[in-house]
Amino acid sequence: MEAVGTWALLLFLLLLLLSLALPASRARGHLPPGPAVLPLLGNLLQLRPGELYAGLLRLSQKYGPVFTVHLGPWRRVVVLVGHKAVQEALGDQAEEFSGRGTLATLDQTFNGHGVFFANGERWRQLRKFTMLALRDLGMGKREGEEVIQAEVQRLVEAFQGTEGRPFDPSLLLAQATSNIVCSLLFGLRFSYEDEEFQAVIRAAGGTLMGISSPWGQTYEMFSWLLRPLPGPHTQLLRHLDTLAAFTTRQVQQHQGDLDTSGPARDLVDAFLLKMAKEKENSNTEFTEKNLLMTVTYLLFAGTMTTGATVRYALLLLLKYPDVQKQVQEELRRELPEGQAPSLQDRARLPFTDAVLHEAQRLLALVPLGMPHVTTRTTCFRGYMLPKGTEVFPLLGSVLHDPTVFEQPEEFNPGRFLDAEGRFKKPKAFLPYSLGKRICLGEGLAQAELFVFFAAILQAFSLDSPCPPDALSLQPAVSGLFNIPPAFQLQVRPADLHPSTQTR
Ligand code: HEM
């Protein structure tokens, strides 16, 4: 017992010494200024878990748009706040800022594999391949749009099935958007009643919650301490295991019935064909691990991002019924009766488009941005950032930058319209980030958001069992992701063409 106590004391002293040595390293690298670092705690006093983003914004008021913090004693991060700083780094010095940083909550599973977590040559090859393969499979083309239109039709039918009763639309929206990515990845769509599919959606939701929760934020600071201890990360690992096991089963099925003469039916096929082509290359990045980790991340991103954004847009329309009315009037005026909304209609539906963009801006789905690292020693605004410096580009602060968006906390779709009522997009509208790591699913997400939103509003009038004043727009959880609050929705058929219906 005594020996254990002595070892614990020695370990504590060692950690203390190591963390005391840290502040000096900031001066060596000519890093941006920041708050004093406490031994073992880093900047925990300024950055309380659960409000990491708010804490970073508070620090930027004191230290300016570029500053340094310590998440825990050793994780040193340079933070970029506001459109100008993020644009100058990720946009103007794109190559230098193109490395992927750490997500302690997920690193144990992905371990530098797959397109999201990879760096260097591995990332370059996986990114190029994934982009081209998804494009060949119809992403950004008419075929891809048809898949989205067919899925939204099923979603509309499922909404109809509620017959005016209040329901939480989260699961159905996540399933519908997931089906689109499942069709690209596995060539499959799943019934909304399929229990295995529902378990996958719940696992993706649990992963999102786990990495964004206050505990997830604490883990980003103290993973070295928390990893060996029991805690919520065992639950997160279970969710990730469910996603990975589902992906593995799909890959195994594809391996069983792959037609080696092609063409690829989906992304898994395309990857397997590429693996076969490169099997003599001992340095190939087209390995089973990279296949599984690329597909698992795409499944997660395709399930949790667009569904949550559409959900938030619907919530805003419940909160602002006049805006809902204006969207429906535009749809009635511009779309011929019985015609499903398509991307080609976008130019004729500037108000609908503006509402959707304003919802995306206000939500700021990824407020902290995803972590980057510098790929070489980088001179930025007079500071010298050593190779490997972690960088958080705060996308929430770009989307809510008061120098670009007047009264940024207000819901005002008009900011996306010019004086003639045409759609305009400010340069600071960057929910997908920018530069070399810009979201790989941006085109798909934009197409899904528009077609889903327009089709739902074309089919239904939306109501809430609560009065608009009682609806909160505050995220249920705000961390790596802003997760919109849950709410009850009621739908009834929209009276879009009253004149023709009464004839
Ligand atoms: C509203 C929807 C979405 C938003 C707001 C969004 C946002 C983002 C952001 C902020 C990043 C980090 C970029 C950076 O590192 O600076 C990212 C990366 C990524 N996203 Fe999305 N995303 C969305 C939907 C999707 C979808 C539908 C997919 C794919 C099916 C996807 C796949 C990816 C991938 C693979 C990356 C990593 C890219 C790389 O590291 O090279 N995203 N996304």
Boltz pocket constraint, residues with backbone or C-beta under 6 A from the ligand:
constraints:
  - pocket:
      binder: B
      contacts: [[A, 100], [A, 115], [A, 116], [A, 117], [A, 127], [A, 181], [A, 297], [A, 298], [A, 299], [A, 301], [A, 302], [A, 305], [A, 306], [A, 309], [A, 365], [A, 366], [A, 369], [A, 370], [A, 371], [A, 395], [A, 430], [A, 431], [A, 432], [A, 433], [A, 434], [A, 436], [A, 437], [A, 438], [A, 439], [A, 440], [A, 441], [A, 442], [A, 444], [A, 445]]
      max_distance: 6.0
